[in-house]
């Protein structure tokens, strides 16, 4: 499928998607640092930069505990991820002030990370299918942080290595028309 925008946008937005067919080759620490560098430039409410990332690289000791947090359906294909990342967001800032934009801010940082990964030829797949409660405990996440999502990062692999039920889903998805997502002046159904 070739994605086509209704209005002119930069090509990076059309080429970014969330593939699962990864090679299993570990992602180099230097490559991950480039992803985190891109994420740290994302906008945030009050410039709080309240996102945090916990990561593990395939083949290194930190990977297995993150992999263990995944839902069984994600373990099937994430076994070939080159790195796993848990995204956290600071709900209460240092000093005790609530951070009402924490999830939005972490989402912006995650998108920056995904776009950088796409530009580097890496696959970046964000997912909610993991045990966030166990992540909080096993990763020693402080109470003033939310556990948001996990991200699998990897080098492109072969679609044929995916289970059959996932092969047919390994395509760039279409999007709703922009007109269904915007409302001028007031929300309408």
N, C-alpha and C positions, 0 to 999 in steps of 0.2 A: 504494500500500500504506500502510495506517495501522499503525504499530507499536503494539503493546500489551505492556506490562510484566506479568510474572507477579506482581511485588510492587511496591508503590508507590515510585516514584522521581520526582525532579524532571523536568519536561517537557524540559529541555535535553538530557537523555541520549537521549531518544527522537527528538528532532528533528534531532540532529546525525548527519550521514552524509557521504559523500565523493563529491559530484557532479563530473562532468567538463564539463558544459555551461556554459562561462564566456563572458562577452561580449567579451573582448578589451580592455576598458577598463582602463587602468592603475589599480592600487590606490594611493591617495594615501599618501604617506610617513606622514602623521599617523595614518592607519588602521593601517598596519603597526606603528607605534610602540605603538598600543593593544594589538595582539596580543602584541607582545614584553613589554609591561608585564604583561599577564595571565600570560604564561609565566614571568616572573621571580619570581612569587609561588608557584610550585609547590614542593612539598616536595622535599628532597634529603638524602641521607645526610650526616650531620655538618654540615648547612647549607652544603655545598660549592658549590652552585649551579654545577655543572660543565658545564652546557650552553652552547653558543654557536650563533649563527645567522649565516650568510652569506646575504645576500639581494640580489636585483636586481628592479627595477620595470620592467615592460614599457615599451618605448620609450626606456629609458635604457641607457647603455653596459654596465652591469653585468649586464643580463638575458641577452644573447646568450651569454656564456661559460657561464652556468648552464644555459641551454636546450641548449647543445651537449653537455652531460653526459648528457642524457636518452636512454633507450632509444628506438628508433624508434617503438614502439607508444605511448609516452607523448608523443612530439613531436607526434603527430597531433592530439591535443586540447590539449596545453599551449601550443600556439602562440596560444591565446586566453586564457591565464592573464594576470592582471593583475600578478602577482609570482611569483617563485620563491624558495624558501628552502632552504638546506642545513642540516641539523641535525647538530651535532657534540657529542661528549661527552668530557670530560676523564678519561682512563683512569688517569693518574698525576697526583696533585695537586702543587701548588707545594710544594716541600720533599721531594719524592720518594716520598710515601706513595701506594700503590696505591688507586684508587677503585673498589671492587668493585660499587658501585651506579650507576656512570656511565650505563649504558644505561637502567636503570629511571628514574633522575632525568630524563634527557633525554626519555624517554617521558611522564613526568608533565608536564613543561614543554610538550611538544608537544600533549598533551590540553588543557591550559589554554589554549593558543593557539587550538586548534580550537574549543573551546567559546566563547571570546570572539568568534572570527570568526563562528560561527553566530549568536550573539546580535546581531551587527552586520549580519546579512543577507548576509555574504560566504560564498562556497564555499571550503572548505579541504579539500584532497585530499592525503593523505600517500601516498608511493610509494617502493618499493624499486627500481624500474626505472630505474637510472641507473648510470653508471660511477664507483663510489666511489674506485677507485684513481686515475683521472684527476682526480677532484675534489680528492683530497689534494694532487696536484702543482699543478694549475692554480689552486687557491684558497690555496696556501701553508699548508696545515694542518700544524701541528706534530706531531711523532711521538707526543706524549703525549695526542693527541685521536683518537677514533674518528670516522669518517664514517658516520652512521647512516642517515638517510633524506633525501628531498627532499619539499618541500611545494609544491603549486601553490595559490595564493590568487587568487580572482577574484570579480568581480561576476556574479550569475546571468545566464546566457545562454539561448539557444534550443536545445532538444534536437535540433531539425531541422538545426542546424549541425554536429552530430557525424556522423562516418561511420556508416553504417547498422548495422554490427556493434556499435557502442557505444551506439546509441540504446536498444536493448532492455535494456541493463545499467544504464541511467540511472534506477534506482529505488532506494528505500531497501531495504536487504537485511534479511532476517530474521536472527535469532540463534538459536544453540543454546539449548535449555532450560537454565536455571540448574542444574538437578540434574545435568547432564552435566559441569559445570565445577567442582563443589565436592565435597569429601570430608571427612567428619567424622573426625578423628583420624589417618587414614592414607590415602595415595594408593591408589586402586584403579582398575583398568582397566574 
